[in-house]
Amino acid sequence: MEAPPAFSLCPSSRFRAAATHLAMICIAHAEACHEPAGPSEHLHADEPATAPLLRSLTPAGMLLMSPAATLLLLAVLLAMLVACYLQWASDARDALHLLRRNPPSRPLTEDEDAALATLRALSGRTHDTQVRVLSGAFSGPSGFGNRPFHSAWLGDVAVLLPFDAWQHVAVDNHAEVVLAGDAALVVRLNGFHIVGARHRVAAEEAEHAAAFEGPLQRKRRIVRPIAACAVHGQRLETAAEVAMRRGDGVRWPGIVIALLALAALPALQIDLALWWRLLLGLPLCAVAGTAVWMAWPRQRGPGAPQPVLQLSGRLNKLMLHPHHPPCWLLGSDHRVQLPAEWLASKRFRSGQHLTLDIRQCDGMVLGAGREWSLAEDRVRFSSAGATWSLAWLGLMLCVLLFGGMFVELPAGISRQHTRDALRLMHGVWWPLTAATGLWHLVQAIHRWRRHLRCHARRSAALAARMPPTR
């Protein structure tokens, strides 16, 4: 069977090598541009007639010539980087296509498919059921450690190493993988096998933690294999849950702020040169773009109610990355999103056996028994929008800063109708902008006071509820 070619460097490694080489070229060019252009000490008889003129150029003249040469060099370097990236991406696609064309060695067993359920839930990937063989050397790991999976390159193929497979990486590797989109999931690697890998890792972590605990804590620490979720039923979202998922519509304060920022552009010192006017108008354009981006709705989604699954299983907390928030699994095959206010109450902990209502499309937890309903909590303890009020107030301060600094009535305007229009705009823009900023300041103070009271009531109500454990 033909095996995919193995490369000594992964695309990311070769990209770093090429970037280092290009950086050395830039440094050499910068040093050459700043060398003094004095007369040469050695004159040659066969030099061209223009040589004395070139030698007579002052260092200031060389610096005036260097920006154009620098821009040209940067354009060439950018084109080289794009070409290198396209070549490396083509190599990775070719290696993956070659692996996909290779005949499979065997089908995936039921135990292996069940063991890969955690990887499917965490990575969001779906894989085929045919096992293929991949050999070569590893490169470009994402930093090995105790995490559910690691990203690396085996030859030119991106692979995911589950659980403790990284401990079995050698100089020459023989792996069995299943294809999952643009990557491959490792089923076997040298002496590693996916079946029972998660239980082995959990047992090793428990044994390591038991060395620093007392006898009573060691006795309570029992590691059991994590089973898949049990499905008890299915329903559709309620009207309140649909409205909560779709979020608010267009936030009109952002549109008003964008219009005020753009209205200040015509009166930006129009007696100055065009480039200076454009430079002065860039901050206002940036503020207007930010306001429109913040005002546009985020979570709309389909208007039809989505399926909600009622699942029961053991809640598990996993760390995908040391610097990222943890992810939560229910059982071994469902990734869930717990509401932030529920996690802050500390009533949901790893190891609990729960029955949850989970929205199928995004894994959001909508309910946990009779007393825990996300839609009812959002209505009862509605958000006051304090964060949005602070954001609008900050944008209004930017409009007043960048607009009020340069908006003034020019003196040398020949056309009377232009002068009248600018005088009208100047007389309307200032009061309207100041009134809008004052209104957002009052709203921010009022909504933050309301937010603090609501947060205290919600924390007390969540602490008084029965635990969600079944």
Secondary structure, DSSP 8 states (H G I E B T S, - for coil): -------SS-HHHHHHHHHHHHHHHHHHHHHHHTS-----S---TT--TTHHHHHT--HHHHHHHHHHHHHHHHHHHHHHHHHHHHHHHHHHHHHHHHHHHS--SEE--HHHHHHTHHHHHHH-----SEEEEEEE-EE--S--SSSSEEEEEETTEEEEEETTGGGG--SSEEEEEEEETTEEEEEEETTEESTTHHHHHHHHHHHHHHTTS-HHHHHH---------EEEEEEE--HHHHHHHH-----HHHHHHHHHHHHTSTTB-TTS-HHHHHHHHHHHHHHHHHHHHHHS-S----SS--EEEEEEEEEEEE-SSTTS--EEEETTTEEEB--HHHHHTT---TT-EEEEEEETTT-BEEESSSS-BHHHHHHHT----HHHHHHHHHHHHHHHHHHHHHB---S----HHHHHHHHHHHHHHHHHHHHHHHHHHHHHHHHHHHHHHHHHHHHHHHHHS--S--
